[in-house]
Amino acid sequence: MPSPRDFRLFWGSDAINQFGTAVSSFVLPVVAIEALDASEFQVGLLAAAGMAAFLLIGLPAGVYIDRLRKRPLLMWTTTGRALLFATVPVAAWLGGLTYLHLLLAALAAGVLTVFFEVASQAYLPALVLRGELSQANSRLVSTQQVARLSGRPLSGPMVQFLGNANAVLAISISYLASALLLRGIRLVEQPVEPRERALRAEMAEGLRFVFGHPLLRPTVLCTTSFNLANGIWVAVNLLFLLHDLALSPTAAAVLLGLGSAGGALVGLLTARLARIGQVRLIWLSMLVTQPAWVLIPLAEPDWRLSLFAVGTLITSMGVVVYNVAQVSLRQALCPDRLQGRMNASVRFLAWGAMPVGALAGGALAEWIGVRNTLWVASVGMILSVLWVVLSPLRSMRDVAQVTAVDQPLK
C-alpha cells in the first residue's frame, strides 16, 4: 500500500533536484559565455549536450529501467551528477577549465539524467494510487516551478558573488541533498520478473504502445514538435538577454524566473482546473496560452522588456497545465510492466528533439541573428498546438477512470 510519507520524501527530493537543474540551465551557459567566451554555436552545442542522451540512449534506457528497482537507480544517478558537476569548479581552481571540459561534463550528466528522469516517472505510480496520479503530478509540477522560480533568480547573484565556476557547486549540493531524501523512502519494490526478450523487441513494444494509442499519439507529437522549437529558444534566450538587451546576469535570471512564477501559480490550481476535464485541458491549455510566444522577440531594452516577462509568464502557465494533464493521462493508461519503456519512448522523442533544436538554434543565430532565431522558435511552438487541437482529444472531456491497466492494447 502506498505511504504518504514515501511520496512526501519523493516530492521533496524532486523539488531539490529541480532546483539544481534550474541553476544548471542558467549557470552553465553563463560560464561558457562569460568565462570561456563561447560563440553562439558553442552555446547551442552546450545546451544540446545536456539533452543529447535522450536521443542517443533513451529507448534502451527504458528497457533497463523496467528491469531494475527504481529507488537505488534514482539515488545513484543523482549522486553521479553531483560528482560530475563538482569537477567544474575544481578545474577552475586549478586553472584548467576549458570549454571541452564543460561540454563533456554536461554530456555525461545528461546520460545520468536520462535514467533519473525516466525512472522517476516510472516510480511515481508505485508511490500513489492510480486515482491520485493527477493530484500527485500537480504537486510535483507546482513544486518544480517553485524550484525554478527560486533557482533561476538566485543563479544570477551566485554567479556575480561566487564567480562563474564556483556557482556550479550549488548544483552538486542540491543533487546530493536529493539523493539523501530518496534514501529515506521505505517502499519495498516488487521484484522485477526476469525477461529473455531481445533489447530491440522490448524497445519496439514501448514505441508501439505510444504510437498505437489514439490518446497518447497526438500528445507525444505535440510535445515533440514543441520541444524541437523550444530547443531553438533555449539555445539563444540567454544570448538575447545578455547581448541584445544588455542585461546583467542577475537581471536576466530574474526575468527568466518570472515565467516560472506563472507556472508555480497555475500548478497550484491545476486540481481545480481538472474539473474542466483532464483530456480537454490537454488541448485547451495550449490553445489559449501559446500564441503569447510572439511577444518575446518584440522585447527591447526599454519598456518593451516587459513583453519578454509577459510572454514567458503566460506560456509557462499553459505548459504546466498541459504537462500535468498529459503526464497523468499516460501514467494512468500504461500497464506497470511498460511504465519505463513508455516513459523512455516519450522522452526519447520529446526530449530527444531538444538537442536537435538547440543545435539548430545555435546555427541559426550565427546565420540570421538571435532575434530572428527567436521568431522561428516562437512560430514553431505555436504551430505545435495543432497536433492536439486537430486530434480526437478535442471532442472529449475526460476518460473513464482506468482500473485494469494491465490489459493489452486493442
N, C-alpha and C positions, 0 to 999 in steps of 0.2 A: 504493500500500500504506500503510495507516495506520501512523503513527510513535508509539511510546510517549512520545517526548519531547513531541510536539504535544499528546497527551492530558494529560500532566502539567502543561503550561502552561495548558491549558484548565481543568483541575481546580483549579489554584492561583488562576486568575483568578476562577473561580466561587466559591471559598471566600471570597476577599476581598470579592467583590461581595455575597455573602450576609451577611457581617459588617456591611457598610454598611446593608443592608436591615434587619437586626436592630436596629441602632442607630436607624434612622429610625422603625421601628414603635413604639419607646418614646419617643424624644426629641420627635418632632413632636406627639403628643398632650400630652406634659408641657408643652411650650412653650405650647400652646393653653390648657391648664388653669391652669398656674401663672403664666405671664407675661401672658396675654391674657384670663384669667377667662372662658373659653368655657363655655357651657351644655352640658348633656347632649346636646342635639340637635346643637349645633355640633361637639362631639367626634365624634359619629357621622357627621356630614356630612364632616368631615375624613378619617375612615377610609374613607368611601365614595369621596371624590375620588381617593385614591391607586389605587383599583381600578376606577373607573368606565370607564376607557378600554377595558378588556377587553370590556365590554358594548357600548360605542359604536363601536369600530373594530376589534374582534378579528377578525371574519371577513374584511374587506378586507385587513387587515394580513397575514393568512396568504397571500393571493394574491400580494401584492407580495414577500413573503419568498421564495416559491418562484421568483420571477423574478430574485432578486438573490443575489450572493455573500454568504455568511453572516458571515465574519470582519470585513470592513470595517463591515458593519451593526452587529455587536456592539460594535466599538470606538467608533463614532460615537455610538451611543445611550447607552452608559455614560458617555462623556465629557460628553454633553449633560446627563445627570442631575447630574453633579458640578457643572457650572456653574450649573444651576438652584438647587440647594440652597445653593450659596455665596452666593446673593443674600439668604438669610435673615439670617445674621449681619451682612452689610454693612448691611442695612436697620436692624437693631437698633443697630449702632454709630452710625448717622446719626439715631437716634431716631424712625424712621418705620415700624417693623414693626407690621403690623396683621394681624388675623385673615384678611382678604381676601387679603393677600399670601401668607400661609402656605397658604391654600386653593388659590390659583392655582398656586403652586409645586408642591404635591402633585398637582394635576390634570395639569399639563404633564409632570411627571416620570412620571406614570402612563402617558401616551401613549408615551413612550420605553420604558418598562418592557414594554409590550405587545410591541413589536418585539424587544426584547432577549430576553425570556423565550421567546417562540415560536421565534425564530431559534436560540437556544441549544439547545433540544431538537431542532430540525431539523438542527443542525450535528453533534450527537454521533454519529449513525450513520456519518458520514464519517470520524470520528476513530478509531473502533474497529470490529473485525469484528462481524458480527451476533451470533455466538455469545458475544461478550464484553459485550453490552449490559447484561445483568443485573448483572454484576460492576462494570461502569463506573458504572451508576446507583447501585449500593450504595455505592461510594466517594464519589460526588458527594453523595448524601443524607446519608451519615455526616458528611462534612465540613461540609455545610450546617448540620447540627445542632450540631456543634462551634462553628461560627461564631456561631450563635445563642446557644449556651451561654455563649460569651465576650462576645458583643456586648451582650446584654441586661443582665447584671450590671455590665458596665463603663459602661453608659449612665447608670446612677444616679449614680455618682461623677463622671462627666463633667458631668452637669447641676449637681451641687452645687458642684464646684470650678471649673468653667469658666463656669458660667452657662447658662441655658436655650438661648439662641440660639447661643452660641459652640460648644456641643456639636454643633451641626449640621455644623460643619466636618469632624468625623470621618467623616461620610457622604461628603462630597465627596472627601476624601483617599482613602478606600477605593475609590471608583469610579474615580478616576484611576489608582490602582495596578493595578486590574483591567484597565483598558484597555492599560496598558504590557505586561502579561503576554500579552494577546491579540496584541499586535504581534509577538511572537516566534514565533508559530506559522508553520511553513513549508509546510504542506499547500497544494498547488495545487488549488483547487477546480475541478471540471468546469464548463465554460461552460454557462450555462443556455440551453436552446433557446427562441427567441422564440415566443410564442404569441399568436394572434389572437383567442382566445375572449373573450367579454364577461366583465366582472368578476363579474356575478351568476351566470353559468353556472359559473365556477370556484369561487366560494364554495359553490354548491349541491353541487358534486362532493365537496368536503370533508365537508359535513354528511351527504351520502348514505352516504359510506364509514363514518362514525362510527355513524350510526343503523342502517345496513344490516347491520353486522357483529354476529353474535349474541354474541360475546365482549366486544366493546367497549361495546355499548349499555348493559348493566347497570352497568358500572363508571363510565361517564360520568354516568348518572342518580344513582348513589350519591354520586359526588364532588360533583355539582351540588347535591343536596339537603343534603349535609353542609356544604358551603361556605356555603349560604344561612343555615343555623343558626349556623355558626361566625362569619359576618359579624356576627350579633347579639352573639355573645360577645365578639368583638374590640372592638366599639364601646363596651362597658361594663366590660371587665375592669379597666382602669386606674382608672376611677371607683370601682369596687368596692374595689380595694386601697387607693387614696389617701383616699377619703372614708368608706366603710362600715367598713373595717378599720383606718383611721387609720395607715397605714404611711407611712414616708418614701419618696421616690423611689428611694433606694438599696435599701431593703428590698424594695420592690415589684419592682425589677429583678432582684434575686437570686431572689426567689420564682418569677418567670416563667421565669428561666433554668433552674430545676430541671427543668422539663418538657423542655427541650432536652437535658438530661443523659441522660434516659432514651432520647430519640431517637438521640443520638450512640452510646450503648452498644449498642442493638439494631441500629443501622445497620451496625456492625462485624460483627455476627453474621448478617446477612441472607443472605450467601452460603451459610452452613451451614443456615440455616432453609429455604433453597430446596430442600433435599433432601425436604422435606415435599411439594413440588410447587408450581410457580410459580402455577398457577391456584388451587390450594387455599389458598395463602397470602393471596390477594386477599380472600376472604370470611372465612377463619378468623381472620386478624389483627384484623379489625374486630369480629367477633362476641365475641371473648374480652376485648377491652380497652375498647371504647367505653362500656359501661354505667358505667364509673368517672366519667363526667361528672357523675353525680348527687352526688358528694362535694363539688364545688366550691361550689354555693350554700349548703351547710351550714357553711361556714367562718365563724368568729367571731374577734375579736381576743384569743384565749386559746389553749389547747392545740389547739383545733379549727382553728387556722390551718394545721396540718399536713394537714388534709383537702384544702386547696387544692393543696398541694405533691404529695400522693399522687395526686390526681385528674389533674393535668396531666402527671405523670410517666408514669402508666400509659397514658393516652390518646395521648400523644405517641409512645410506643413502638409502639402499634398503627398509627398513621397513617404512621409512617416505613416500616414493613414493607409496608403496603398500597401506598404510593406507589412504592416500588422495584419491587414485583411488577407493578402495573398499568401503569406507565410503560414498563417494559421490554417488556411484552407488546405494547402498542400500537406501539412503535417497531419491533419485530420483524415485526409483521403488516402494516405500512403500506409501500406502494411508495415509493421515494425521491422520485419526482416529486410525491407527495402529502404528504410529511412536514410542510411548512409549513402547508398548509391543514388537514391532520388535527389537528396540534397547536393551530392557531388556533381550529378549531371546538371542540375540547375546552376550551381556555382561555376562549373566548367564553361557553360555557355554565357551566363550573365556576367560573372566576374572576369572570365577569360576575354570578354570583349573590351574590358577597360584598358589593359596594356596596349592592345591594338589601337584604341582611341588615343591613348597617351602618346604613343609614337607618332601617330598621325598629327596630333596637336602640336608636338614639337617641330615636326617638319613643316606643317602649315604656317606656324608662327614665323619661321625664317623666310618663308616664301611670300605670304600675303600680309604678314604683320599680326600682332597679338590681337588687336581689336577685331579685325576681320575674322580671325580664327574663332573668337567668341561668338560671332554671328553664326558661323557654321554650326558650332556646338548647340547654340540655342535653338536654331531651326530643327536640328536633328532630334533634340529631346522633346520638342513639341510634337513632331510628326510621329514619334514612337507611340503616342497615346492611341493612335488609330487601331493598333492591334487589339486592344481590349474594347474600344468603343464599337468597332465593326465586327465583334465576335458574338457568339451565343450568350456570353455573360450579360450583355446589355438587356436581354429580355427576362433576366432572372432577378429575383430579390434576394433569395437565400437558397441554401441547400438543406436537405433534411439532415438531422444530427447523425453522424456516422458512428456506428457501434461495431459492426462486423467489418473491421478494417482490413482483415487478412484474406478477404475474398479475392479471387483472381479478377483482373480487369477484363471486362467484356469488350 
